[in-house]
Every structure is written in C-alpha cells, then in structure tokens.
Amino acid sequence: MSQSSTFDAEFDVVVVGSGVAALFGAAAAASRGLTTFLVEKTDRFGGTSAYSGGAVWLPGNAVLARDGLEDSVASGRTYFRAVVGDRTDHDLQDAFLNTGPMVVDFLQDDLGIPTRFQAFPDYFDAPGRQEVGRSIYPKPIKGEEVGARTADIRPSVPSDQFGATEDSTKLEGGRAWVARLVLALDAMETAELRLTTAAEELIRDDDGRVVGVAVRDGSGVRRVGARRGVLVAAGGFERSSELRSLWQRMPTADWSASHPDTGSGDAVRMFEKVGARLDLLDQSWWCPATLFPNGHAAFTLGFRSGIIVDGTGRRFGNELLPYDQMGRRMHARMDDGAGEEFWFVFDDTEAGGFPAICVPAPDPGQLREAGLWHTAGSIAELADAIGIDPDALGESVARFNGFAEQGRDSDFGRGEDPYGRFFLGASTPEECLRPLGGERLHAVRLVLGDLGTKGGAVIDPNGSVIGADGAPIPGLYAAGNSSASVSGEAYPGPGVPLGSGMTMAFRAVADMAGQPLPVNPVPVSP
C-alpha cells in the first residue's frame, strides 16, 4: 500500500527521463500549473535526443506553412497510413498526426522556441510523400544564452563518445532542443529538474493505480508521489546486451548510437513489473554504422561512391536507401548467415577520403591501426586483407561498374529515388553511379547500428500504458522510445521519433490534467 503520507515528496506529475519527449512533456505539464518533477539518471540532460539532428516530423504544422511548404495533416495521414499500415492502432496514428500542429503551436506560442523548416526527404515512395520532407528543426542557440546550463546538456557524439573537443559556442540539432526546453523549464516555478537521480520502481496503491516512483540519488532511495500521473520517457534498451540478444538477435549492444549510460532498459523493466503490455521489442531505428577502434560505432549515411558488401563479398542493397531500410537489409543478411561483418569498398575518387557522412569523420590512420580500414592496389589484395572471397568481391565490383557504365543499377535501383539523390545533389540516377577504379581501393568496416530501440509499452491515444488485460493502467503514461512506436516497424521520415514522442507526451499531460484531447481535433480525409 502506498498512501501520500509515505512519500518523501509529492508532485502533480513525475517525468522519468530527459530526452526531448520527456522535457517537452514536463514543459507541457508545468505550463499548465501542474507541479512537475523530472528525474534523469545520468549527469547530463538529453539522452539519445541530444545526439540527433533535431528533425521533428509533424505534418501540416504552422512552421511548414510559414516557410513555404504546402502540406496538410490529411496528406501526412495518407502517407503515414500507406507506410505503417495496420501495424499500430489507427486511432493512435490519428491522435499523433492530428495533434502535431497543436504541438508546434505550443512550441512557438507558449514556449517561445524558434523553429524552421529544413529539407530532408520522406523515406518512402508512397502516396502523400513530400520529396523535400516535412520536418522542422530548432534554431541553434548560442552557448552564452544557455549559460551555466551548458555543462548540464549532453555533449555531441564526437565529444561524448570519441573524445573530440566540444564546441560550446553554439548548440544545434537535438542539443538545441534540449537546451531550449531546459531553459524553458528553469523559468517555470512549477518545475523541478534533477540529474543523477535514477527511477528504480513504479509505486502503486491498493487499487493498482501508479501513484509515484521510487528514485535513487546520492542520499539513497526516496519515494516521490505523483498525484496526476507518471510519464516514463526514459529511452529504450539499446545498451542492454542481455535484452538486445534476447529480443533482437544482436551480438552486442556496443554498436548503438546512444550513450553507454543511457538506454539500459530501465523503462521496460519497470513496465514489466506492473504488468504492462509490450510490443515491437524486435525493432530499432536501424542504420549502417562505421566501427571505431574504441568499439563504438558511428551513424553513417549519404554514401557518395563505392559499394557495401557483406561477409560473402556481395552487394545486398541500394547503398543510398534511407538508413533504417539499409539497416534492415543488414539485419536480414546477418539472419541469413552472411555474418556480422560488412565492408564499405571505395576508391580514391575523393583523394582517399571517406565518401560518406559519418559523425565523427573517421581518421584513416587510427582505423588502419585497428584493422578497420584497409588499402590495397588490387581487388584480390583487398579481399585477402578483409578476409572475403576475392572472386566474389571482384564480381561485385565488375557488376556494379557495368551498371555505372549503362547508367542504371539493375539490381537495386541506386539513385532512382529522390532520397538517394538528395545527399549527392544529383538530379539523375546516373550521377549516383560512379565506377570503382584507379590504383588504390579501400575497405572500411561497417556494422549494423541503430539510433535507439523502438519497442516498449503499448499506449493508447492518450499516452496511457495498456496493461495485459487490455485496459489502461491508471496513472501511468509513456512516450518516446519507452513506448512501442506509433510508426510500428517502419521509419516514415526524418523526425518521426522526436515528433511522435513530443506529441504523445503532450497528449499524456492533457489527460493527466483532466482535459484529454480528442483523437481527431481537426478533420481528416477518410
């Protein structure tokens, strides 16, 4: 039994986590006058959100209209439904899509956070697609504006995981979202934020309602009450080797883009203890990643030349696929027995440089010393260095070069989709097909990475966590990667993770406040 008299402190709302979904939910609660307590187990705010590019995918919002993009909720719904299908509940999908414009209005009008549209294509060729994308981003914020709070914002990936010097003069992308939301919360008397405070257990009363959270900080365990509800937006389980092996057949958790101290599966474990229904545990936001000497892997996309081969030396997909789709191809090859090694093979077209987008950019010398970058004067020599069949690699290179000469990739259609051409600034498929040749070839080790897991608690359109009996668990809500993604097994476009997380947190807080939002606040097409 857990009565209010047994709590060490009590608030209207308790938020677990400090990514964009958690911070936004806390801001939505505190702005309503609800006393709000946010806990983050690490010593920095931001979670995996701080590593992101900052895209937020919310169709038909006011920022898109202001910046000249013709879009609508109805068009976004047509596209989303075509891509996601019936994998998630249609009411949940509609709640996300139709509330998106309200989220953006709240960002601008209530929180005063400046945003802008930036082109980045939707990921699927489906009805309703925007070839220039429909994502908005936060405007960068100067370090001097963030002030002392800069030290509390999780650094960028190059600094946080690879030892690069951090530029603290300007925060961009996901870090800008985090900084602006933290500053907004600091200005609210009803909000209290705590770092190095880990949520360990959800507290329920005799009726099964979640009424608080047991948290551990430097002074020990405290019981914190939540009169209106608990919002868990604490990320996924991508850094748990046990859970990744159990649910996703992944050989390691080290290749995830998230920080080793985040994404440990705390949310899923707490949900399991209270009988929550879980889904999509086999799913992640997948991506190719370049393996570094420290064992971490860096998100890699936008391959400008070269080919990617598996452990058998063969191509298995369009290198310019949206990164989640290419990651799924890699996972399928692993399941088919091709091994977990992948190689990016390219020539000296860019003076021996790395012809792809990788943050941080790999250092050839460091990778060569670690056996992760090989250079050779022939295909046979390169194949021997990376331990694959020289005949298979030779055939793959020759076949791709033949496609480059004819101007069409007959195997995988490289360059035929606007997404692939976007990164090369190309207008035709031919420009995306550059033959491999010259005096030297290179091979850099790739692995299957991810931007976080996307499985967790099943939620209803109000963000309430659903129990095993199919009914909402009173007082418990989830958002972001702690919940089973509204997009199911698909990654529709840049910013769906942040956009859906923010939206469902917004809806959860409205429900806690006793003012639940309708599923269809604006008309939608059938």
N, C-alpha and C positions, 0 to 999 in steps of 0.2 A: 504494500500500500504506500502511496506517495501523496501526502497532503501538502498544501502550501507551507505549513508550519515547519516542514522538514527541509525546506530549501535554504541554501546559504544566500541565495539572491533570487530575485524573481523579476521577469520582464514580460511584456506582452508577446514578443516574438524573439526566438533564438534562431540564429542562422549559423550553420556549420559550413565552413569553407570561406575562401576569399578570392575565388576567380570572378570573372565578370558577372556570371549569373548570380552568385552569392551576394556580391557587392550591390548589384542592381536591385535584387530583392530586398536587401537591407535598406537601401535608399528609398524604395517604394514604401516600405513599412514605416520608416522613421518620418518620412514626409507627411504621412497620414496622422502623425501624432502618436503612433504606437511606440512604446519604449522598446528598443531593439538592441540585442546583444549579439555580436558577431565574433566567432572564435575561429582562429587559424592555427593549426598545429605547428607550423614552421615559423621561422623568424622573419618571413617576408610575406607581404600580400601579393596575390596574383595567380598563384597556382600555374597550371599549364596555359591559362589565358594570357599571361604576361609574355609567353613565348610566341603567341600567334601574330599574324599580320594585322589583326584587328578588324577583319571583314565581318559585317553583320548583315545577314540576308533576311530582309523583311519587305516583301513585295508591296508596291502601291503606297509607299510612305511619302510624306511631305518633302523630305530632302531630295528624293529622286525627282519629284515634280519640279522643285525649285531649281535643281541643277540640269534640267532639260531632258530628262529621260521619261518617255511615255511608258507608263506601266500601271498596272492595276492589281488589286487583290484577286480579282476574278482570273486574270491572266496567270498570276502566280499560282493560284489554286489549280488551274488546268495543268500547268507544268508539274507541280508537286504531285498531284494525283497520278499523272501519267508515269512518273518516275518511281514513286513509293508504292503505288497501288493499294492493295488491301493489307499490307504487312502490319500497319498500325491502324488503330481505330479512326474512322473518318471524322467523327466529332472532335477527336484530339487534333487531327490535322487542321480542321477548320478553325478550332479555337486558336491554334498557333497563328495561322495565316491571317485571320480576321482581326486579331488583336495587335498584330505587328505595327500598323500605323499609329495606334494609341501609345505603344512603347516609344516610338520615335518622337511623338508629340511630347511625351513626358520628359524624355531626354533633353529636348530643346527648351520647352516652355517652363518646366518645373525645376530641372536640374541645371539648366543653362550650359549644357555641354555642346560645344560646336562640332558639327559633323559635316561630311562631304561625300558625294558620290565619287567612286573611282572605278574605272572599267576593269573587269575581270570576268570572263565569260562563264555563264552557267555551264554545268558539266555534261549535260546530256542533250542529244539531238531528239527533242520531244516537243509536242505542241505546247505553246506558251513560253518557250525558251527565249531568253534575252541573250543575244550573241555578245553583247558588251557587258552582260551581267546586270545585277540589280542590287549590288552591295554598297553599303555606306561604311565609312571609316571615321574614327575620331580625328580631329585635327591635332597635330603634335602639340606638346606642351613643353615649355622651357623648364629646365631644371630649377631655375631661380624661382619660378612660380610654384613649383612643388615644395621647394624649401627643404626643411629638415625631414619631411616625409620621404624624400628621395631614397634615403637609406633603408626605408621600410618596404620599398617596391622591389619585387623580384627582378634581378638584372636580366639582360637579354641572354639568349642561348650562348653566343660566343664567350661571354664573360662568365656565366653561371656554370657552364659545363666544360669549357675548353680553355679557360684561363686567359682569355683576351682582356685587354684593358677596356673598361666600360666608359662610354661617352655619357657623362651625366648632364651635359648641357641641354639635351633635348630628349624627351621620351616620345616614342612613336608607336603606332600599331596597338597591340594588346597592352603594352605598358602605359600608353596614353590613356586607354580606357580605365585601367586600374588606378592610375594616379588621379584622374579626374573624379572618379567615383569615391575614392578615399577622401579627397578634399571636400567633396560634397557632403559626405557623412560627418567629417570633422566639424562642419559648420552647423550640424543639426544637434540640438541639445538632447534629443531623444535617442541618439545613437551612441553606443559604446563598442569600440573595437579592441580585440585582444589578440596579440601574437603569442606564439609559443604556448598555446592553450589547446590541447587536443580533446576532442569529443570521444568518449570511450563507450558510452552506453545511453540508449534512449530510455527514459523513465516513464512508466505507465501507471495509471491509477487502477483501482479495482475493476473499473468498467472497461479497461483495455485502451483508454484514451492516452495518447502520448502527451505528457504534461511537463516534460523537461528533459534535460540532458546532464549526464554526469561528465564533467570535464576535469582534465588533469593539467595543472600548471606547476610552476616552481614551488608552490607551497603545498602541493598534494592534490587530492581529489575534492572537487566541490560539486554540489548539486544545484543546478540552475533551473529554475522553473520557467515555463513558457505558458502564459495564460491563454494566448490565442493560438499558438501553434509553433512547431519546429520545422524549419526549412533546411533540408540537407542538400547542399550543393558543393560537395567536397571532392568532386572528381571521381575518377573510376578506379580500376585495379591494374592499370598497365604496368606498374612497377612491382607487382607481386608475382614472383616466379612461380609460386605454387598455383595461383589462380590462372595465370596465363597458360601454364601447362595443362591444367585441368580442363579449362573451357575453350582454349583456342589453339591447342597443339603447337604452341610456340616454344622453341628450345631455350629461350632466355627472355628476361624482362629488360635487359640492358639496352636493347635497340630502340626503345620508346623515346620519343622526343621530350617527354615530361621529365621533371627533376627527380632524382632518385628518392628524395624525401617526400614526394607527393605521389598521388595515385597508388597508394598501397592497399586499397580495397577496404578502407575503414567503413565507408558508407554501406557497401554491400554486406559486410559482416553485421553491421547494426541492423540493417533491414531484415536479414535472415533471422535474427533473434526475436524480432517482433512479428514474424510470420508474413512478411511482405511477399507479393508475387514478383518474381524476377523474370526478365526476358532479355533477349539479344546479347547474352553473355558470350557468344562466339564471335561477336562483331567488334571491330575497331574502326577508327578513321585511319585507314591504311595509307602507306606511302613508301616509295623507294627511299633508301637512306644510305649515305656513304659511311662506311665503317672507319672509325678513327683509332689511333693507337691506344687511347685510354679505355677502349671497349665500348664507348658511346657511339651512337650513330646519328648523323645529321640529315634532316629532311632535305631531299634533293628532287628537283623538278626542272622543267624547261630545257630538256636535252637538245642542244643546238646542232649537234652532229654525232656521229658514232652510232653504235648499236648496243643493246643489252642482251646478254646471253645467260643461260642457266648453266648448271653444272655439267650438262652434256655438250655445251658449246653451241647451243641452238637459240635462235630468237624465239620468243614465245608471245610477243605482243607488240603493239604500237608504242614506241618509246615516248610519244607525245600524248598518250592518253592522260586524262585527268589523273592525278596521283593516286587517289583512292582506287580507281579502276585498275591502274597498273599494279598497285599493291595486291589487289585481289588475284591478278594473274600470277604474281609471285607466290602467293599463298597456295594457289592451285598447283603450281609446279612442285612446291615442297610436298604437298599431299600426294602427288603422283610419283614421288620417289626421285626427283631430279636433284635433291639435296638442298641445303640452305645457303649455298654459295652462288652469288650472281656477280657478273662482271660487266662493267661498262667499258667497251672497247672503242677507242677513237685514235685519230692520227694527230699530226702536227698542224692541222688547219688553223688553230689558234695559238701557234708558236709553242706548242707543248702545254698550253694552259688547259684548265678544266672547263670543257664546253657545256656547262650546265649551271643551274643556280643551286648553290649549296651554302648554307649559313651555319658555321663559318666556312669560308673557302678553304679547301684542303691544301696543306703545304706538301708539295711533291716530295721533298727531302724526308720529312717525317714519316709520310706514308710508305715511302720506299724502304726506309729502315725497318719498318714494322711488317714488311711483306704485303702491304695493302695496295701498292702502286708498282706495277711492273712496266718496263720499257724494253722493246726488242726491235731488231731490224727485220724480222720476218714473222709471218703468222705462225709458222711451226715453232720458232723460238719463243714467241709469246705464249702459245698454247702449252708448251713444256713448262714455262715459268709458273703458270697458274694452275697447272695440273688437269688440263682437259684435253680431249681428243683433238689433235691438230687437223685431222681430216674434217671433222665436224665443224670446227671453227672456220677452216678455210672455205668450206661450202657455204656457211652462213654469210661470210664476208662477200664471197663471189655472188651469191644470190641477191644480197642487198645492193651491191654495186650495179647489178643488172637492172634492178628496179630503178635505181637512181638515173641510169642512162635512158631508160624509157619514160621516166618522169612519173611513175605510178608504182606504189607499193602494193603489189597484187596479193600479198599475204595478209597484211594488217592495216592497210589504208592510211599509213602515216601521212600527215599533212592535209588530209581531206576534211577534217573537222576544224571549225574556227578556233576552238580551244587550242589545238596544237599550233596553229599558225600564229596565234596571239603572242607567244613567247619569242618567236623569231621575227616578228614584224613582217611576216610573209603574207602575200596575197594569193599564192597558188601552192598546190601540193609539191610541185617541182622544187620550190625553194627550200623545202624541208627535207629533201633527199640529196644529201651530199655524199658522194662515194668516198670510201676509205682508201687511202693510198699513201705514197710518199716513202721516205726512207725509214721512218720510225712509227711503230704502233704502241699504244699504251693500253693498259687494263687496270681499272680501279675497282676494288672490291665494294660491291653493294650488298645490302641485306634488306629484309623486309622490316620496315619501321612502321611507326604509327604516331598519330597526334593525340593519342588517348584512346581508351576503350569507350564503347557506346552502349554497353549493356548495364542494366541496373533495375531499379524499382519501376514497375509498371505504374503509370499515373493516369488519372482521369483528366478531363478538360480543365479542371480547377487546380491541377497540380497535386491533388491528393494521392497519396500512395495507396494502391489497391492491395488488400490482403488476400490470403489464399482462398477465402470464401467468396471473392469477387466484389466485396464491399469496401469502401474507403476505410482506412484506419484513421479514426478521429484524431485530429491534432498533428498529423504527420504529412509533410509535403516534400517533394523532391524536384530538382531541376538540374540542368546541365548534364554532365557525364555521370552523375549519380543516378540518373533516371534512364530508363530504356528510351532511346532516342525516338522522337516523333517521326524521324525520317526512315525508321526501320533499317533495312540492310543497304540502303542507298545513301549516297552523299550528293545531293542535288546541285549544290552550288557553294561558292566561297562564302563563308559566314553563316552557314546553317547551324553549326554547333553553338556559336555565341548567340545568334539571333533567337534560336529556339529556347536556349537556356534562359536568356533575359525575359522572353515572353512568358514562359511558364512560371518563372519566379514572380513576375508581375501579377499573373492571374492567381497564383497561390496567396499572395499577400491580400489581394482583393477579397478572396474567400475568407481569410483569417479575420479581416475587418468586418465581415458580415455583409459585404457588398459584392457578391460573386458576379463576375462578368458573364454575359450571355455568350453562347458559342458563336453566334452569328450577329455581332454588333453592327455589321454592315451587310448589305445584300450581296449575295454571291450567285454566280451562274450555276445552273444545275449540272 
